[in-house]
Amino acid sequence: MSTRVDVSLPLVLVAHHARDTVELLKALLEREGFATLWAYNGRSALQYARQH
């Protein structure tokens, strides 16, 4: 799992099982100047959190 993010921006991990919810939160956060990572399950969220 290798994902590049802009390290100059504050980073938010969005984790939720509903894709629509993730896409909405991702769009809102990015519009406000945050870099985002997203996961659709807890296991993926933990892997991202450990990497970043």
CHARMM internal coordinates of N, CA and C (Angstrom, degrees):
IC EDIT
DIST 1 N 1 CA 1.4314
DIST 1 CA 1 C 1.5238
ANGL 1 N 1 CA 1 C 107.71
DIST 1 C 2 N 1.3090
ANGL 1 CA 1 C 2 N 117.28
DIHE 1 N 1 CA 1 C 2 N 100.32
DIST 2 N 2 CA 1.4551
ANGL 1 C 2 N 2 CA 121.51
DIHE 1 CA 1 C 2 N 2 CA -178.40
DIST 2 CA 2 C 1.5203
ANGL 2 N 2 CA 2 C 108.98
DIHE 1 C 2 N 2 CA 2 C -123.28
DIST 2 C 3 N 1.3113
ANGL 2 CA 2 C 3 N 116.02
DIHE 2 N 2 CA 2 C 3 N 113.91
DIST 3 N 3 CA 1.4543
ANGL 2 C 3 N 3 CA 121.00
DIHE 2 CA 2 C 3 N 3 CA -178.69
DIST 3 CA 3 C 1.5116
ANGL 3 N 3 CA 3 C 108.56
DIHE 2 C 3 N 3 CA 3 C -128.22
DIST 3 C 4 N 1.3200
ANGL 3 CA 3 C 4 N 116.37
DIHE 3 N 3 CA 3 C 4 N 131.16
DIST 4 N 4 CA 1.4618
ANGL 3 C 4 N 4 CA 120.63
DIHE 3 CA 3 C 4 N 4 CA 177.76
DIST 4 CA 4 C 1.5173
ANGL 4 N 4 CA 4 C 109.19
DIHE 3 C 4 N 4 CA 4 C -92.72
DIST 4 C 5 N 1.3129
ANGL 4 CA 4 C 5 N 115.34
DIHE 4 N 4 CA 4 C 5 N 137.26
DIST 5 N 5 CA 1.4623
ANGL 4 C 5 N 5 CA 120.84
DIHE 4 CA 4 C 5 N 5 CA 176.18
DIST 5 CA 5 C 1.5166
ANGL 5 N 5 CA 5 C 108.81
DIHE 4 C 5 N 5 CA 5 C -133.18
DIST 5 C 6 N 1.3084
ANGL 5 CA 5 C 6 N 115.89
DIHE 5 N 5 CA 5 C 6 N 153.01
DIST 6 N 6 CA 1.4595
ANGL 5 C 6 N 6 CA 122.01
DIHE 5 CA 5 C 6 N 6 CA 177.42
DIST 6 CA 6 C 1.5246
ANGL 6 N 6 CA 6 C 108.28
DIHE 5 C 6 N 6 CA 6 C -73.58
DIST 6 C 7 N 1.3311
ANGL 6 CA 6 C 7 N 116.37
DIHE 6 N 6 CA 6 C 7 N 107.90
DIST 7 N 7 CA 1.4638
ANGL 6 C 7 N 7 CA 120.39
DIHE 6 CA 6 C 7 N 7 CA -175.25
DIST 7 CA 7 C 1.5259
ANGL 7 N 7 CA 7 C 112.91
DIHE 6 C 7 N 7 CA 7 C -73.29
DIST 7 C 8 N 1.3313
ANGL 7 CA 7 C 8 N 117.60
DIHE 7 N 7 CA 7 C 8 N -9.16
DIST 8 N 8 CA 1.4609
ANGL 7 C 8 N 8 CA 119.24
DIHE 7 CA 7 C 8 N 8 CA 178.20
DIST 8 CA 8 C 1.5303
ANGL 8 N 8 CA 8 C 112.02
DIHE 7 C 8 N 8 CA 8 C -81.47
DIST 8 C 9 N 1.3281
ANGL 8 CA 8 C 9 N 117.14
DIHE 8 N 8 CA 8 C 9 N -12.46
DIST 9 N 9 CA 1.4642
ANGL 8 C 9 N 9 CA 121.80
DIHE 8 CA 8 C 9 N 9 CA 179.38
DIST 9 CA 9 C 1.5241
ANGL 9 N 9 CA 9 C 110.30
DIHE 8 C 9 N 9 CA 9 C -102.25
DIST 9 C 10 N 1.3331
ANGL 9 CA 9 C 10 N 117.23
DIHE 9 N 9 CA 9 C 10 N 150.37
DIST 10 N 10 CA 1.4730
ANGL 9 C 10 N 10 CA 119.49
DIHE 9 CA 9 C 10 N 10 CA 172.69
DIST 10 CA 10 C 1.5300
ANGL 10 N 10 CA 10 C 108.70
DIHE 9 C 10 N 10 CA 10 C -61.67
DIST 10 C 11 N 1.3097
ANGL 10 CA 10 C 11 N 116.98
DIHE 10 N 10 CA 10 C 11 N 139.81
DIST 11 N 11 CA 1.4611
ANGL 10 C 11 N 11 CA 121.94
DIHE 10 CA 10 C 11 N 11 CA -174.64
DIST 11 CA 11 C 1.5233
ANGL 11 N 11 CA 11 C 111.26
DIHE 10 C 11 N 11 CA 11 C -107.78
DIST 11 C 12 N 1.3346
ANGL 11 CA 11 C 12 N 115.40
DIHE 11 N 11 CA 11 C 12 N 133.44
DIST 12 N 12 CA 1.4607
ANGL 11 C 12 N 12 CA 121.89
DIHE 11 CA 11 C 12 N 12 CA 178.17
DIST 12 CA 12 C 1.5215
ANGL 12 N 12 CA 12 C 108.41
DIHE 11 C 12 N 12 CA 12 C -124.67
DIST 12 C 13 N 1.3154
ANGL 12 CA 12 C 13 N 116.19
DIHE 12 N 12 CA 12 C 13 N 131.79
DIST 13 N 13 CA 1.4640
ANGL 12 C 13 N 13 CA 121.93
DIHE 12 CA 12 C 13 N 13 CA 174.40
DIST 13 CA 13 C 1.5183
ANGL 13 N 13 CA 13 C 107.97
DIHE 12 C 13 N 13 CA 13 C -97.83
DIST 13 C 14 N 1.3298
ANGL 13 CA 13 C 14 N 116.09
DIHE 13 N 13 CA 13 C 14 N 118.97
DIST 14 N 14 CA 1.4656
ANGL 13 C 14 N 14 CA 122.48
DIHE 13 CA 13 C 14 N 14 CA 178.29
DIST 14 CA 14 C 1.5229
ANGL 14 N 14 CA 14 C 107.38
DIHE 13 C 14 N 14 CA 14 C -102.39
DIST 14 C 15 N 1.3211
ANGL 14 CA 14 C 15 N 116.33
DIHE 14 N 14 CA 14 C 15 N 119.91
DIST 15 N 15 CA 1.4665
ANGL 14 C 15 N 15 CA 120.85
DIHE 14 CA 14 C 15 N 15 CA -179.82
DIST 15 CA 15 C 1.5213
ANGL 15 N 15 CA 15 C 109.16
DIHE 14 C 15 N 15 CA 15 C -127.79
DIST 15 C 16 N 1.3182
ANGL 15 CA 15 C 16 N 115.41
DIHE 15 N 15 CA 15 C 16 N 119.79
DIST 16 N 16 CA 1.4675
ANGL 15 C 16 N 16 CA 120.77
DIHE 15 CA 15 C 16 N 16 CA 178.97
DIST 16 CA 16 C 1.5199
ANGL 16 N 16 CA 16 C 107.60
DIHE 15 C 16 N 16 CA 16 C -162.95
DIST 16 C 17 N 1.3169
ANGL 16 CA 16 C 17 N 116.80
DIHE 16 N 16 CA 16 C 17 N 149.78
DIST 17 N 17 CA 1.4607
ANGL 16 C 17 N 17 CA 120.66
DIHE 16 CA 16 C 17 N 17 CA -177.48
DIST 17 CA 17 C 1.5279
ANGL 17 N 17 CA 17 C 113.20
DIHE 16 C 17 N 17 CA 17 C -78.10
DIST 17 C 18 N 1.3240
ANGL 17 CA 17 C 18 N 118.17
DIHE 17 N 17 CA 17 C 18 N -20.05
DIST 18 N 18 CA 1.4666
ANGL 17 C 18 N 18 CA 121.46
DIHE 17 CA 17 C 18 N 18 CA -177.92
DIST 18 CA 18 C 1.5310
ANGL 18 N 18 CA 18 C 110.33
DIHE 17 C 18 N 18 CA 18 C -93.52
DIST 18 C 19 N 1.3168
ANGL 18 CA 18 C 19 N 116.10
DIHE 18 N 18 CA 18 C 19 N 116.22
DIST 19 N 19 CA 1.4661
ANGL 18 C 19 N 19 CA 120.45
DIHE 18 CA 18 C 19 N 19 CA -178.15
DIST 19 CA 19 C 1.5242
ANGL 19 N 19 CA 19 C 112.83
DIHE 18 C 19 N 19 CA 19 C -58.05
DIST 19 C 20 N 1.3238
ANGL 19 CA 19 C 20 N 117.72
DIHE 19 N 19 CA 19 C 20 N -39.39
DIST 20 N 20 CA 1.4654
ANGL 19 C 20 N 20 CA 120.44
DIHE 19 CA 19 C 20 N 20 CA 179.84
DIST 20 CA 20 C 1.5262
ANGL 20 N 20 CA 20 C 111.17
DIHE 19 C 20 N 20 CA 20 C -59.76
DIST 20 C 21 N 1.3114
ANGL 20 CA 20 C 21 N 116.66
DIHE 20 N 20 CA 20 C 21 N -41.47
DIST 21 N 21 CA 1.4653
ANGL 20 C 21 N 21 CA 121.39
DIHE 20 CA 20 C 21 N 21 CA 179.33
DIST 21 CA 21 C 1.5197
ANGL 21 N 21 CA 21 C 110.44
DIHE 20 C 21 N 21 CA 21 C -65.26
DIST 21 C 22 N 1.3208
ANGL 21 CA 21 C 22 N 116.71
DIHE 21 N 21 CA 21 C 22 N -44.20
DIST 22 N 22 CA 1.4637
ANGL 21 C 22 N 22 CA 121.07
DIHE 21 CA 21 C 22 N 22 CA 179.30
DIST 22 CA 22 C 1.5244
ANGL 22 N 22 CA 22 C 110.17
DIHE 21 C 22 N 22 CA 22 C -61.52
DIST 22 C 23 N 1.3281
ANGL 22 CA 22 C 23 N 117.16
DIHE 22 N 22 CA 22 C 23 N -46.47
DIST 23 N 23 CA 1.4617
ANGL 22 C 23 N 23 CA 120.69
DIHE 22 CA 22 C 23 N 23 CA -178.79
DIST 23 CA 23 C 1.5287
ANGL 23 N 23 CA 23 C 111.70
DIHE 22 C 23 N 23 CA 23 C -62.71
DIST 23 C 24 N 1.3219
ANGL 23 CA 23 C 24 N 117.53
DIHE 23 N 23 CA 23 C 24 N -40.23
DIST 24 N 24 CA 1.4624
ANGL 23 C 24 N 24 CA 121.34
DIHE 23 CA 23 C 24 N 24 CA 178.44
DIST 24 CA 24 C 1.5291
ANGL 24 N 24 CA 24 C 111.06
DIHE 23 C 24 N 24 CA 24 C -64.43
DIST 24 C 25 N 1.3240
ANGL 24 CA 24 C 25 N 116.69
DIHE 24 N 24 CA 24 C 25 N -49.72
DIST 25 N 25 CA 1.4667
ANGL 24 C 25 N 25 CA 120.53
DIHE 24 CA 24 C 25 N 25 CA 179.77
DIST 25 CA 25 C 1.5226
ANGL 25 N 25 CA 25 C 111.42
DIHE 24 C 25 N 25 CA 25 C -62.49
DIST 25 C 26 N 1.3170
ANGL 25 CA 25 C 26 N 116.46
DIHE 25 N 25 CA 25 C 26 N -41.87
DIST 26 N 26 CA 1.4607
ANGL 25 C 26 N 26 CA 121.90
DIHE 25 CA 25 C 26 N 26 CA 178.94
DIST 26 CA 26 C 1.5304
ANGL 26 N 26 CA 26 C 110.17
DIHE 25 C 26 N 26 CA 26 C -58.93
DIST 26 C 27 N 1.3291
ANGL 26 CA 26 C 27 N 117.46
DIHE 26 N 26 CA 26 C 27 N -48.03
DIST 27 N 27 CA 1.4650
ANGL 26 C 27 N 27 CA 121.45
DIHE 26 CA 26 C 27 N 27 CA -179.48
DIST 27 CA 27 C 1.5281
ANGL 27 N 27 CA 27 C 111.37
DIHE 26 C 27 N 27 CA 27 C -62.72
DIST 27 C 28 N 1.3214
ANGL 27 CA 27 C 28 N 116.84
DIHE 27 N 27 CA 27 C 28 N -44.66
DIST 28 N 28 CA 1.4675
ANGL 27 C 28 N 28 CA 120.64
DIHE 27 CA 27 C 28 N 28 CA -179.82
DIST 28 CA 28 C 1.5252
ANGL 28 N 28 CA 28 C 111.75
DIHE 27 C 28 N 28 CA 28 C -63.38
DIST 28 C 29 N 1.3262
ANGL 28 CA 28 C 29 N 116.33
DIHE 28 N 28 CA 28 C 29 N -44.95
DIST 29 N 29 CA 1.4622
ANGL 28 C 29 N 29 CA 120.27
DIHE 28 CA 28 C 29 N 29 CA -178.64
DIST 29 CA 29 C 1.5257
ANGL 29 N 29 CA 29 C 111.76
DIHE 28 C 29 N 29 CA 29 C -66.60
DIST 29 C 30 N 1.3249
ANGL 29 CA 29 C 30 N 117.12
DIHE 29 N 29 CA 29 C 30 N -42.62
DIST 30 N 30 CA 1.4609
ANGL 29 C 30 N 30 CA 120.07
DIHE 29 CA 29 C 30 N 30 CA -179.43
DIST 30 CA 30 C 1.5263
ANGL 30 N 30 CA 30 C 110.93
DIHE 29 C 30 N 30 CA 30 C -66.24
DIST 30 C 31 N 1.3116
ANGL 30 CA 30 C 31 N 117.06
DIHE 30 N 30 CA 30 C 31 N -35.77
DIST 31 N 31 CA 1.4671
ANGL 30 C 31 N 31 CA 120.73
DIHE 30 CA 30 C 31 N 31 CA 177.40
DIST 31 CA 31 C 1.5315
ANGL 31 N 31 CA 31 C 110.74
DIHE 30 C 31 N 31 CA 31 C -63.85
DIST 31 C 32 N 1.3283
ANGL 31 CA 31 C 32 N 116.80
DIHE 31 N 31 CA 31 C 32 N -29.98
DIST 32 N 32 CA 1.4659
ANGL 31 C 32 N 32 CA 121.48
DIHE 31 CA 31 C 32 N 32 CA -179.94
DIST 32 CA 32 C 1.5266
ANGL 32 N 32 CA 32 C 112.96
DIHE 31 C 32 N 32 CA 32 C -88.88
DIST 32 C 33 N 1.3427
ANGL 32 CA 32 C 33 N 117.02
DIHE 32 N 32 CA 32 C 33 N 3.68
DIST 33 N 33 CA 1.4558
ANGL 32 C 33 N 33 CA 120.08
DIHE 32 CA 32 C 33 N 33 CA 173.88
DIST 33 CA 33 C 1.5144
ANGL 33 N 33 CA 33 C 116.38
DIHE 32 C 33 N 33 CA 33 C 98.15
DIST 33 C 34 N 1.3188
ANGL 33 CA 33 C 34 N 117.62
DIHE 33 N 33 CA 33 C 34 N 17.08
DIST 34 N 34 CA 1.4584
ANGL 33 C 34 N 34 CA 121.28
DIHE 33 CA 33 C 34 N 34 CA 177.72
DIST 34 CA 34 C 1.5255
ANGL 34 N 34 CA 34 C 110.21
DIHE 33 C 34 N 34 CA 34 C -100.11
DIST 34 C 35 N 1.3130
ANGL 34 CA 34 C 35 N 116.39
DIHE 34 N 34 CA 34 C 35 N 145.90
DIST 35 N 35 CA 1.4591
ANGL 34 C 35 N 35 CA 121.31
DIHE 34 CA 34 C 35 N 35 CA 166.87
DIST 35 CA 35 C 1.5269
ANGL 35 N 35 CA 35 C 106.20
DIHE 34 C 35 N 35 CA 35 C -83.86
DIST 35 C 36 N 1.3179
ANGL 35 CA 35 C 36 N 117.27
DIHE 35 N 35 CA 35 C 36 N 146.77
DIST 36 N 36 CA 1.4627
ANGL 35 C 36 N 36 CA 119.21
DIHE 35 CA 35 C 36 N 36 CA -177.94
DIST 36 CA 36 C 1.5156
ANGL 36 N 36 CA 36 C 111.90
DIHE 35 C 36 N 36 CA 36 C -129.57
DIST 36 C 37 N 1.2974
ANGL 36 CA 36 C 37 N 113.84
DIHE 36 N 36 CA 36 C 37 N 145.69
DIST 37 N 37 CA 1.4582
ANGL 36 C 37 N 37 CA 123.33
DIHE 36 CA 36 C 37 N 37 CA 165.02
DIST 37 CA 37 C 1.5121
ANGL 37 N 37 CA 37 C 104.77
DIHE 36 C 37 N 37 CA 37 C -118.37
DIST 37 C 38 N 1.3017
ANGL 37 CA 37 C 38 N 118.25
DIHE 37 N 37 CA 37 C 38 N 149.42
DIST 38 N 38 CA 1.4504
ANGL 37 C 38 N 38 CA 119.14
DIHE 37 CA 37 C 38 N 38 CA 179.50
DIST 38 CA 38 C 1.5085
ANGL 38 N 38 CA 38 C 110.74
DIHE 37 C 38 N 38 CA 38 C -138.05
DIST 38 C 39 N 1.3166
ANGL 38 CA 38 C 39 N 114.45
DIHE 38 N 38 CA 38 C 39 N 151.10
DIST 39 N 39 CA 1.4629
ANGL 38 C 39 N 39 CA 121.67
DIHE 38 CA 38 C 39 N 39 CA 179.92
DIST 39 CA 39 C 1.5182
ANGL 39 N 39 CA 39 C 108.04
DIHE 38 C 39 N 39 CA 39 C -143.74
DIST 39 C 40 N 1.3141
ANGL 39 CA 39 C 40 N 115.24
DIHE 39 N 39 CA 39 C 40 N 147.99
DIST 40 N 40 CA 1.4625
ANGL 39 C 40 N 40 CA 120.59
DIHE 39 CA 39 C 40 N 40 CA -178.93
DIST 40 CA 40 C 1.5208
ANGL 40 N 40 CA 40 C 112.65
DIHE 39 C 40 N 40 CA 40 C -104.88
DIST 40 C 41 N 1.3340
ANGL 40 CA 40 C 41 N 115.96
DIHE 40 N 40 CA 40 C 41 N 4.01
DIST 41 N 41 CA 1.4666
ANGL 40 C 41 N 41 CA 119.33
DIHE 40 CA 40 C 41 N 41 CA 175.77
DIST 41 CA 41 C 1.5291
ANGL 41 N 41 CA 41 C 109.14
DIHE 40 C 41 N 41 CA 41 C -154.77
DIST 41 C 42 N 1.3113
ANGL 41 CA 41 C 42 N 114.87
DIHE 41 N 41 CA 41 C 42 N 163.87
DIST 42 N 42 CA 1.4530
ANGL 41 C 42 N 42 CA 121.01
DIHE 41 CA 41 C 42 N 42 CA -176.04
DIST 42 CA 42 C 1.5144
ANGL 42 N 42 CA 42 C 114.40
DIHE 41 C 42 N 42 CA 42 C -63.06
DIST 42 C 43 N 1.3096
ANGL 42 CA 42 C 43 N 116.47
DIHE 42 N 42 CA 42 C 43 N -38.47
DIST 43 N 43 CA 1.4728
ANGL 42 C 43 N 43 CA 120.20
DIHE 42 CA 42 C 43 N 43 CA -178.99
DIST 43 CA 43 C 1.5294
ANGL 43 N 43 CA 43 C 110.84
DIHE 42 C 43 N 43 CA 43 C -62.24
DIST 43 C 44 N 1.3214
ANGL 43 CA 43 C 44 N 116.47
DIHE 43 N 43 CA 43 C 44 N -46.79
DIST 44 N 44 CA 1.4636
ANGL 43 C 44 N 44 CA 120.08
DIHE 43 CA 43 C 44 N 44 CA 178.20
DIST 44 CA 44 C 1.5230
ANGL 44 N 44 CA 44 C 111.22
DIHE 43 C 44 N 44 CA 44 C -64.03
DIST 44 C 45 N 1.3153
ANGL 44 CA 44 C 45 N 117.01
DIHE 44 N 44 CA 44 C 45 N -40.09
DIST 45 N 45 CA 1.4631
ANGL 44 C 45 N 45 CA 121.06
DIHE 44 CA 44 C 45 N 45 CA 179.08
DIST 45 CA 45 C 1.5245
ANGL 45 N 45 CA 45 C 110.69
DIHE 44 C 45 N 45 CA 45 C -60.42
DIST 45 C 46 N 1.3171
ANGL 45 CA 45 C 46 N 117.23
DIHE 45 N 45 CA 45 C 46 N -43.37
DIST 46 N 46 CA 1.4669
ANGL 45 C 46 N 46 CA 120.53
DIHE 45 CA 45 C 46 N 46 CA 178.69
DIST 46 CA 46 C 1.5202
ANGL 46 N 46 CA 46 C 111.61
DIHE 45 C 46 N 46 CA 46 C -64.32
DIST 46 C 47 N 1.3288
ANGL 46 CA 46 C 47 N 117.34
DIHE 46 N 46 CA 46 C 47 N -39.58
DIST 47 N 47 CA 1.4653
ANGL 46 C 47 N 47 CA 120.33
DIHE 46 CA 46 C 47 N 47 CA 178.65
DIST 47 CA 47 C 1.5281
ANGL 47 N 47 CA 47 C 110.56
DIHE 46 C 47 N 47 CA 47 C -63.15
DIST 47 C 48 N 1.3292
ANGL 47 CA 47 C 48 N 116.96
DIHE 47 N 47 CA 47 C 48 N -45.05
DIST 48 N 48 CA 1.4658
ANGL 47 C 48 N 48 CA 120.29
DIHE 47 CA 47 C 48 N 48 CA 177.50
DIST 48 CA 48 C 1.5244
ANGL 48 N 48 CA 48 C 110.81
DIHE 47 C 48 N 48 CA 48 C -61.90
DIST 48 C 49 N 1.3229
ANGL 48 CA 48 C 49 N 117.11
DIHE 48 N 48 CA 48 C 49 N -44.07
DIST 49 N 49 CA 1.4646
ANGL 48 C 49 N 49 CA 121.06
DIHE 48 CA 48 C 49 N 49 CA -179.07
DIST 49 CA 49 C 1.5291
ANGL 49 N 49 CA 49 C 110.74
DIHE 48 C 49 N 49 CA 49 C -60.85
DIST 49 C 50 N 1.3058
ANGL 49 CA 49 C 50 N 117.16
DIHE 49 N 49 CA 49 C 50 N -39.04
DIST 50 N 50 CA 1.4769
ANGL 49 C 50 N 50 CA 120.30
DIHE 49 CA 49 C 50 N 50 CA 179.11
DIST 50 CA 50 C 1.5201
ANGL 50 N 50 CA 50 C 111.44
DIHE 49 C 50 N 50 CA 50 C -69.04
DIST 50 C 51 N 1.3284
ANGL 50 CA 50 C 51 N 117.39
DIHE 50 N 50 CA 50 C 51 N -34.52
DIST 51 N 51 CA 1.4654
ANGL 50 C 51 N 51 CA 121.50
DIHE 50 CA 50 C 51 N 51 CA -178.39
DIST 51 CA 51 C 1.5211
ANGL 51 N 51 CA 51 C 112.62
DIHE 50 C 51 N 51 CA 51 C -74.73
DIST 51 C 52 N 1.3061
ANGL 51 CA 51 C 52 N 116.13
DIHE 51 N 51 CA 51 C 52 N -32.29
DIST 52 N 52 CA 1.4676
ANGL 51 C 52 N 52 CA 119.60
DIHE 51 CA 51 C 52 N 52 CA -171.74
DIST 52 CA 52 C 1.4940
ANGL 52 N 52 CA 52 C 109.80
DIHE 51 C 52 N 52 CA 52 C -116.45
END
COOR INIT
IC SEED 1 N 1 CA 1 C
IC BUILD
